[in-house]
Amino acid sequence: MTEVWMYFFGLLILISGLTLIFTENLIYAAFLLALCLLSIAGFYVIYNGSFLAVIQILIYAGGILILIAFGIMLTKRSSEGKVIVGSHLLFFGFLVTLGIALLIYALVGSSPIGPQEILQTTGQIREIGIRFLTQYILAFELIAFLLLVVLVGASYLGKKSQHA
Amino acid sequence: MYTFLFYLPFLLFFVLVAVYGERKIAAFIQSRFGPMDVGPKGMFQTLADLLKMIQKEDIVPKAADKPIFLLGPILVFTAIFAGFSMLPLNANIAGAAVESGVLLLMAVVSLDVLGILMAGWGSNNKFSLYGAVRAIAQIVSFEIPLGLSVLCVVMICQSMDLQEITQQQGLYTIDPIFLFGLKGMDIEVTQMGGILSWNVVKSPLLLFCFLIFFIAGLAEANRAPFDLPESESELVGGYHTEYSGFRWGIFMLAEYGIMLLISFLAVILFFGGWNTPFINIGSFHWANWTMGSFWEVFWLLSKTLILVFAQMWVRWTYPRLRVDQLMTLSWKYLTPFGLLLVFLCGLWKLMML
């Protein structure tokens, strides 16, 4: 059963990802990105990371995507009423994609990850919380500090453009 | 796991009654009669409206972006109804067994923004787009105070599972409950149950959290006094201006659905969920007598409907806010107070241990 779901979500990711790249309509691309991100959340559930799946929906599908969509809505439409994108920098794009593909291939080859029956459904959050405040506290605090800096910076930029 | 078999028919029936109820309540508040003609006291008015709505032509504007336009309302309702899957019904029937239940609920419900965006953008209408932009700005900003008030409850309960949070607020609790949660006072009320073990009494600070939750919930549901996205006097109908017939009906269904969902969530988080309000006093075991499968469903639903009534009451009492006032309320008042409450609830939790 798990494998059926894996192929289902995998196919969904593949189709939405490819259409997202080849469509010229920018707003379609944004919504296809939402589908792609949600399918990845499904993958996390199969790989026994249900908390990560929730966070994926909350942060990426619910948060970042809204920002992207907002950005698109504030751009100017063309005379046909659609936001059209073209393809640029094909060479460098191809290069970066190849690099990432090789990296993923190397990672997948060296680690034993794979779909599995859900082993443990409770206690994940507690475990994550304890790890964050003991083992990984430095990284956790640094990220918190980075976010604070970003917040202050964003409000400073917002204020500056208001007075100009 | 099969709670949707109850919640889906209940939601549809609720919308039928709530539309009539809302019009009657509005009429009462404004000293009018409301619907009068169809059936006794106008009771079948909603059915008649529904019949008319289904018969209407399904119009897609020529310049609209068709696939997005058609998908919008469906996505809005799906996102909101998905939130119902996490709700428990009584002590035996829990919702989806997700450890991070309340977090997933908020994450899924926040996806309705995508549907609103599709509707507003796909309509190819300036009023719709303005409505959608306002709705999204409002939902995204009010999610922060909403999340902070939920965080207070999660800190007090040490759990995100809605069934577990409810269990802690009544006779089925595992940990002992002290009056106002203060262990130092040493008055144990575990066996008394009832209202004394609800979260708002167990840690009285949560009453303020509930106020924030209620206000942010109203904004989340796009209801007056925060119904800027569809303010008739400025934007015709907001993001659903171009929709007709049943597609418009789905938006209405979603609006009443999220009202109901927010009320359910408030009852579960703050007012004991399916637990009875009565207390065991001496030989009168009021709490034990009013618990049981049927009673628990009854308490959950009745408390929720009272909150829905309060939402309607607010809608017809307060005038609509301006956009800048709305943002001021969210960012300058509710969010700082929410942060303060998270801190204070942390201190209260230390006294409860």
HADDOCK unambig.tbl for C-alpha pairs under 7 A between the chains (distance, minus, plus):
assign (segid A and resid 51 and name CA) (segid B and resid 100 and name CA) 6.77 0.50 0.50
assign (segid A and resid 54 and name CA) (segid B and resid 104 and name CA) 5.46 0.50 0.50
assign (segid A and resid 54 and name CA) (segid B and resid 107 and name CA) 6.95 0.50 0.50
assign (segid A and resid 57 and name CA) (segid B and resid 107 and name CA) 6.01 0.50 0.50
assign (segid A and resid 58 and name CA) (segid B and resid 107 and name CA) 4.52 0.50 0.50
assign (segid A and resid 62 and name CA) (segid B and resid 107 and name CA) 6.72 0.50 0.50
assign (segid A and resid 62 and name CA) (segid B and resid 110 and name CA) 5.96 0.50 0.50
assign (segid A and resid 62 and name CA) (segid B and resid 111 and name CA) 5.56 0.50 0.50
assign (segid A and resid 121 and name CA) (segid B and resid 99 and name CA) 6.94 0.50 0.50
assign (segid A and resid 122 and name CA) (segid B and resid 99 and name CA) 6.09 0.50 0.50
